[in-house]
């Protein structure tokens, strides 16, 4: 009996130690394959959430499916879209041309047209759209406003003197020069652990130090967008989810509610740089809105000049190929969108683990790709994906001419 009791106690202790380990490392476990295929479609079962409500009527996306016999050249080989999906762990792939669905597939184990996907940093581009709306309404006065006008708690922090525009351009000069999820004590790792493990985001953000002069260098930073989201909430008096519901989601004819997952610690807050979850089709509607200059179904939703600004505006350190060590050479950046240059000047939202909202207004093409990469960042998978998405847009553009 004593032996059995001792064994039970050892087993309980081991289980308790395992539970503690899992709690401390939950963000790592949730993002590893194959577990991430499930977590990226079930974040509402893992974290607190706040809904982003759809409106009444659904904006139609007529289905005109046809085979996409597209190949793309990568690593000295012509590859097919089937190879793209296998090599880059695609979970959903929706292609619009002329506002019609010409291709739709859901290779992910838990994917489907009614499934809401974790979009990671695609959320940043949505935050930018909301900022553009708030500026148009006058809730935020000007992009040159210091962010501390709206976030008084950041007075005397490294964000003193940083403007809304600096945050939009990832040029605050605050934090690590390269955002690295693999470094245990990096700013982004501490931020993620605080968000999922019950820590204080404000403490993490306030502890960030200045690395460069504001407005002089691109340095990719989720912290920048978190501060921008807080400024938006302060300026509008609404949570991100409430403002997105009223000013965006209820107006694009979404099929489904979206949601932000929230921090565990009270007061709970959305991650303006990475916690939006939505269906692929509804993200395609957002892409169509941007492709059509901020108008959809005859109503102005995002200011046209904001959309133009998001395709690039000639700032030297934000031009394609000029982003430095925290950006890939095929990208530029503007307004929390990645710009791609070239004659048609497509632009894209990008999220870690392979999330894309690719917009080519001149070709009238929008592509949504969600994925479950085994790592947060992958230069090769990213380069291959962008090459393939360009090839799809080029093919449809030529086919339509």
C-alpha positions as CSV (number, residue, x, y, z in Angstrom):
1,X,0.0,0.0,0.0
2,X,2.9,2.4,0.8
3,X,4.5,1.5,-2.5
4,X,1.3,2.1,-4.4
5,X,0.8,5.5,-2.6
6,X,4.4,6.5,-3.3
7,X,3.9,5.6,-6.9
8,X,0.7,7.7,-7.1
9,X,2.5,10.6,-5.5
10,X,5.4,10.4,-7.9
11,X,3.0,10.2,-10.8
12,X,1.0,13.2,-9.6
13,X,4.2,15.1,-9.1
14,X,5.3,14.2,-12.7
15,X,1.9,15.2,-14.1
16,X,2.1,18.5,-12.1
17,X,5.6,19.2,-13.4
18,X,4.4,18.4,-17.0
19,X,1.5,20.8,-16.6
20,X,3.8,23.6,-15.4
21,X,6.2,23.0,-18.3
22,X,3.2,23.0,-20.8
23,X,1.9,26.3,-19.3
24,X,5.3,27.9,-19.6
25,X,5.9,26.7,-23.1
26,X,2.4,26.8,-24.5
27,X,3.2,29.3,-27.2
28,X,5.9,27.0,-28.6
29,X,3.7,23.9,-28.5
30,X,0.8,25.6,-30.1
31,X,2.9,26.7,-33.1
32,X,4.7,23.5,-33.9
33,X,3.6,21.1,-36.6
34,X,1.4,19.1,-36.7
35,X,-0.3,20.7,-33.6
36,X,-0.5,24.1,-35.3
37,X,-2.9,22.9,-37.9
38,X,-5.4,22.5,-35.1
39,X,-4.4,25.6,-33.0
40,X,-4.5,28.0,-36.0
41,X,-8.1,27.1,-36.5
42,X,-9.2,26.8,-32.9
43,X,-7.7,29.8,-31.1
44,X,-11.2,30.6,-29.6
45,X,-10.9,27.4,-27.6
46,X,-7.5,28.3,-26.2
47,X,-7.6,32.0,-25.4
48,X,-10.2,34.6,-24.3
49,X,-11.8,36.3,-27.3
50,X,-13.9,39.3,-28.4
51,X,-16.1,39.0,-31.5
52,X,-15.9,41.3,-34.5
53,X,-19.5,41.3,-35.7
54,X,-20.6,41.0,-39.3
55,X,-23.5,43.1,-40.6
56,X,-26.7,42.0,-42.3
57,X,-26.4,41.4,-46.0
58,X,-23.5,39.2,-47.4
59,X,-21.5,40.8,-50.2
60,X,-21.6,38.1,-52.9
61,X,-18.5,36.5,-54.3
62,X,-19.8,34.7,-57.3
63,X,-18.1,31.4,-58.0
64,X,-16.6,31.0,-61.4
65,X,-14.2,28.1,-60.8
66,X,-11.7,27.1,-63.5
67,X,-8.5,25.2,-63.4
68,X,-5.4,27.3,-62.6
69,X,-2.8,25.7,-64.8
70,X,-0.1,27.9,-63.3
71,X,3.6,27.1,-62.8
72,X,6.2,29.2,-61.2
73,X,10.0,29.1,-61.4
74,X,11.8,28.5,-58.1
75,X,15.2,27.1,-57.3
76,X,15.8,26.4,-61.0
77,X,12.6,24.3,-61.4
78,X,9.1,24.9,-62.7
79,X,6.7,24.0,-59.9
80,X,2.9,23.6,-59.8
81,X,0.4,25.1,-57.3
82,X,0.1,21.6,-55.8
83,X,3.8,21.6,-55.1
84,X,3.4,25.1,-53.5
85,X,0.7,23.8,-51.2
86,X,2.7,20.7,-50.2
87,X,6.0,22.6,-49.8
88,X,4.6,25.5,-47.8
89,X,1.9,23.8,-45.7
90,X,-1.1,25.6,-47.2
91,X,-4.3,25.3,-45.3
92,X,-6.5,27.5,-47.4
93,X,-6.2,29.2,-50.9
94,X,-8.8,31.5,-52.3
95,X,-8.3,33.4,-55.5
96,X,-10.5,36.3,-56.7
97,X,-10.5,38.0,-60.1
98,X,-13.0,40.7,-60.9
99,X,-14.6,40.0,-57.6
100,X,-15.4,36.4,-58.4
101,X,-13.9,33.3,-56.9
102,X,-12.0,31.6,-59.7
103,X,-10.2,29.1,-57.4
104,X,-10.8,27.9,-53.9
105,X,-9.2,25.0,-52.0
106,X,-8.7,24.0,-48.4
107,X,-5.8,21.6,-48.1
108,X,-5.6,21.9,-44.3
109,X,-6.8,19.1,-42.0
110,X,-9.2,21.4,-40.1
111,X,-9.8,23.9,-42.9
112,X,-13.0,24.9,-44.7
113,X,-14.9,27.9,-46.1
114,X,-16.5,28.6,-42.7
115,X,-13.4,28.1,-40.6
116,X,-11.7,31.1,-39.0
117,X,-8.0,31.1,-39.4
118,X,-5.4,32.7,-37.0
119,X,-4.0,35.4,-39.2
120,X,-1.0,36.6,-37.1
121,X,0.6,39.7,-38.6
122,X,-2.0,40.1,-41.3
123,X,-3.8,41.7,-38.4
124,X,-1.3,44.6,-38.7
125,X,-2.7,45.5,-42.1
126,X,-6.2,45.5,-40.7
127,X,-5.1,47.8,-37.9
128,X,-3.8,50.2,-40.5
129,X,-7.1,50.2,-42.3
130,X,-8.8,51.1,-39.0
131,X,-6.3,53.9,-38.4
132,X,-7.1,55.3,-41.9
133,X,-10.8,55.3,-41.0
134,X,-10.1,56.9,-37.6
135,X,-8.1,59.7,-39.3
136,X,-10.9,60.3,-41.8
137,X,-13.4,60.6,-39.0
138,X,-11.1,62.9,-37.0
139,X,-10.7,60.6,-34.0
140,X,-7.0,60.7,-34.7
141,X,-6.0,64.2,-35.8
142,X,-2.9,63.5,-37.9
143,X,-0.2,60.9,-38.6
144,X,2.4,63.3,-37.2
145,X,0.8,63.3,-33.7
146,X,3.1,61.8,-31.1
147,X,1.7,58.5,-29.9
148,X,1.9,59.7,-26.3
149,X,-0.9,62.1,-27.1
150,X,-3.1,59.0,-27.1
151,X,-1.1,56.7,-24.8
152,X,-0.2,58.8,-21.8
153,X,1.1,55.7,-20.0
154,X,4.0,55.7,-22.4
155,X,5.2,59.2,-21.5
156,X,8.9,58.9,-20.4
157,X,9.3,55.5,-22.2
158,X,11.3,54.9,-25.3
159,X,8.2,55.8,-27.3
160,X,8.4,59.4,-26.3
161,X,8.7,61.4,-29.6
162,X,7.5,58.5,-31.7
163,X,4.6,59.5,-34.0
164,X,1.7,57.6,-35.5
165,X,3.4,57.6,-38.8
166,X,6.6,56.1,-37.3
167,X,4.5,53.2,-36.0
168,X,2.7,52.7,-39.3
169,X,6.1,52.5,-41.1
170,X,7.8,50.2,-38.5
171,X,10.3,53.0,-38.0
172,X,9.9,53.8,-34.3
173,X,13.5,52.9,-33.5
174,X,12.3,51.2,-30.3
175,X,13.1,47.6,-29.5
176,X,15.2,44.9,-31.1
177,X,16.7,45.6,-34.5
178,X,15.5,42.2,-35.7
179,X,12.3,40.6,-34.3
180,X,13.4,37.0,-33.6
181,X,10.9,34.5,-32.1
182,X,13.6,31.9,-31.6
183,X,15.6,33.9,-29.1
184,X,14.2,33.1,-25.6
185,X,14.6,36.6,-24.0
186,X,14.0,38.7,-27.1
187,X,11.4,41.4,-26.8
188,X,8.9,39.5,-29.0
189,X,9.4,36.3,-27.0
190,X,8.7,38.2,-23.8
191,X,5.7,39.9,-25.4
192,X,4.2,36.6,-26.6
193,X,4.8,34.9,-23.2
194,X,3.1,37.8,-21.5
195,X,0.1,37.7,-23.8
196,X,-0.5,33.9,-23.6
197,X,0.8,33.3,-20.0
198,X,-0.9,36.0,-18.0
199,X,1.9,38.6,-17.9
200,X,1.6,42.4,-18.5
201,X,2.0,43.7,-22.0
202,X,2.4,47.2,-20.7
203,X,5.4,46.2,-18.6
204,X,7.0,44.5,-21.7
205,X,6.3,47.4,-24.0
206,X,7.4,50.1,-21.4
207,X,10.6,48.2,-20.9
208,X,11.6,48.4,-24.6
209,X,14.7,50.5,-25.3
210,X,15.6,52.8,-28.1
211,X,17.9,51.2,-30.8
212,X,17.8,53.9,-33.6
213,X,16.5,57.4,-34.2
214,X,12.8,57.4,-35.0
215,X,11.9,57.7,-38.7
216,X,15.3,56.7,-40.0
217,X,15.3,52.9,-40.3
218,X,12.9,50.1,-40.9
219,X,12.8,47.6,-38.0
220,X,10.0,45.1,-38.0
221,X,8.2,45.3,-34.7
222,X,5.0,43.8,-33.4
223,X,5.4,46.1,-30.4
224,X,4.9,49.1,-32.8
225,X,1.6,47.8,-33.9
226,X,0.5,47.0,-30.3
227,X,1.1,50.6,-29.4
228,X,-0.8,51.7,-32.5
229,X,-3.7,49.6,-31.5
230,X,-3.7,51.1,-28.0
231,X,-3.7,54.6,-29.5
232,X,-6.6,53.7,-31.7
233,X,-8.6,52.4,-28.7
234,X,-7.8,55.5,-26.7
235,X,-8.7,57.8,-29.6
236,X,-12.0,56.1,-30.4
237,X,-13.1,55.0,-27.0
238,X,-13.7,51.5,-28.4
239,X,-11.9,48.2,-28.2
240,X,-10.3,47.1,-31.5
241,X,-13.0,44.5,-31.9
242,X,-15.8,47.0,-31.3
243,X,-14.3,49.6,-33.7
244,X,-13.5,46.9,-36.4
245,X,-17.1,45.6,-36.1
246,X,-18.7,49.1,-36.5
247,X,-16.5,50.6,-39.1
248,X,-15.2,47.7,-41.1
249,X,-16.6,44.2,-40.7
250,X,-20.2,45.1,-40.6
251,X,-19.8,47.1,-43.8
252,X,-17.9,44.6,-46.1
253,X,-20.7,42.1,-46.3
254,X,-18.8,39.4,-44.3
255,X,-20.2,35.9,-44.2
256,X,-19.0,35.2,-40.6
257,X,-18.1,37.1,-37.5
258,X,-14.4,37.4,-37.0
259,X,-12.7,37.6,-33.5
260,X,-9.6,38.8,-31.8
261,X,-8.1,36.6,-29.1
262,X,-7.2,38.5,-26.0
263,X,-4.5,38.5,-23.3
264,X,-5.2,36.3,-20.3
265,X,-4.3,39.1,-17.9
266,X,-6.9,41.7,-17.0
267,X,-7.6,44.2,-18.4
268,X,-7.7,41.9,-21.4
269,X,-6.5,43.4,-24.7
270,X,-6.4,42.4,-28.3
271,X,-3.1,42.0,-30.1
272,X,-3.3,44.7,-32.7
273,X,-0.4,43.2,-34.4
274,X,-1.4,39.6,-34.5
275,X,-4.7,38.2,-32.9
276,X,-7.4,38.5,-35.6
277,X,-9.1,35.3,-36.8
278,X,-11.4,35.3,-39.8
279,X,-12.4,33.1,-42.7
280,X,-10.4,33.1,-46.0
281,X,-13.4,34.3,-47.9
282,X,-14.0,37.3,-45.6
283,X,-10.3,38.2,-45.8
284,X,-10.7,38.1,-49.6
285,X,-13.5,40.7,-49.2
286,X,-11.0,42.9,-47.3
287,X,-8.5,42.4,-50.1
288,X,-11.2,43.3,-52.6
289,X,-11.9,46.5,-50.6
290,X,-8.3,47.5,-50.9
291,X,-8.1,46.5,-54.5
292,X,-11.0,48.8,-55.3
293,X,-9.5,51.8,-53.6
294,X,-11.4,51.5,-50.3
295,X,-14.9,51.2,-51.8
296,X,-17.1,48.2,-51.8
297,X,-20.7,47.7,-53.0
298,X,-21.0,51.5,-53.7
299,X,-19.9,52.6,-50.2
300,X,-16.7,54.3,-49.2
301,X,-15.2,52.4,-46.2
302,X,-11.5,53.2,-46.3
303,X,-10.2,56.6,-47.6
304,X,-8.8,56.3,-51.1
305,X,-5.6,58.2,-50.2
306,X,-5.0,55.6,-47.4
307,X,-5.1,52.8,-49.9
308,X,-2.8,54.7,-52.3
309,X,-0.4,55.3,-49.4
310,X,-0.4,51.5,-48.6
311,X,1.0,50.7,-52.0
312,X,4.2,52.6,-51.3
313,X,5.0,56.3,-51.3
314,X,8.7,56.7,-52.1
315,X,10.3,56.9,-48.6
316,X,13.9,55.8,-49.3
317,X,14.4,53.4,-46.3
318,X,11.0,51.8,-47.0
319,X,11.6,51.1,-50.7
320,X,11.7,47.6,-52.1
321,X,15.1,46.1,-51.3
322,X,16.0,48.8,-48.8
323,X,14.5,47.4,-45.6
324,X,17.7,46.0,-44.2
325,X,18.1,43.0,-41.9
326,X,14.5,42.8,-40.7
327,X,12.9,42.7,-44.1
328,X,13.4,40.4,-47.1
329,X,14.9,41.9,-50.3
330,X,11.8,41.5,-52.4
331,X,9.7,43.7,-50.1
332,X,9.3,47.3,-49.4
333,X,6.9,48.6,-46.7
334,X,4.3,51.3,-46.2
335,X,1.3,51.7,-43.8
336,X,1.7,48.2,-42.5
337,X,1.5,46.6,-45.9
338,X,4.4,44.9,-47.7
339,X,5.0,46.5,-51.1
340,X,6.3,44.6,-54.1
341,X,7.1,47.3,-56.7
342,X,7.1,46.5,-60.4
343,X,4.8,47.9,-63.0
344,X,1.6,46.9,-61.3
345,X,2.8,47.6,-57.8
346,X,0.9,44.8,-55.9
347,X,1.1,44.7,-52.2
348,X,0.4,42.2,-49.5
349,X,-0.4,41.6,-45.9
350,X,1.9,38.9,-44.4
351,X,1.7,36.9,-41.1
352,X,4.2,34.5,-39.6
353,X,3.8,30.8,-40.3
354,X,2.7,31.6,-43.9
355,X,-0.4,33.9,-43.9
356,X,-0.9,36.2,-47.0
357,X,-3.5,38.6,-48.4
358,X,-2.1,39.5,-51.8
359,X,-3.7,42.4,-53.6
360,X,-2.9,43.3,-57.3
361,X,-5.4,46.1,-58.2
362,X,-4.2,46.5,-61.8
363,X,-4.8,42.8,-62.5
364,X,-8.0,42.9,-60.4
365,X,-6.7,39.9,-58.4
366,X,-6.9,39.1,-54.7
367,X,-5.3,36.0,-53.2
368,X,-5.7,34.6,-49.7
369,X,-3.2,31.9,-48.5
370,X,-3.2,30.6,-45.0
371,X,-0.6,28.1,-43.9
372,X,0.9,26.2,-41.0
373,X,4.6,26.5,-41.4
374,X,6.7,24.6,-38.8
375,X,8.6,27.9,-38.0
376,X,7.4,31.5,-37.5
377,X,9.7,32.8,-40.3
378,X,11.2,31.1,-43.3
379,X,12.9,33.1,-46.0
380,X,12.8,30.3,-48.5
381,X,9.1,29.5,-48.0
382,X,8.3,33.2,-48.2
383,X,10.2,33.8,-51.4
384,X,8.6,30.7,-53.0
385,X,5.1,31.9,-51.9
386,X,5.5,35.4,-53.3
387,X,6.9,34.0,-56.5
388,X,3.9,31.7,-56.9
389,X,1.4,34.4,-56.0
390,X,2.9,36.7,-58.6
391,X,2.7,34.0,-61.1
392,X,-1.0,33.4,-60.4
393,X,-1.7,37.1,-60.7
394,X,0.3,37.4,-63.9
395,X,-1.5,34.4,-65.4
396,X,-4.9,35.7,-64.7
397,X,-4.0,39.2,-65.9
398,X,-2.7,37.9,-69.2
399,X,-5.7,35.5,-69.5
400,X,-8.1,38.4,-69.0
401,X,-6.5,40.7,-71.5
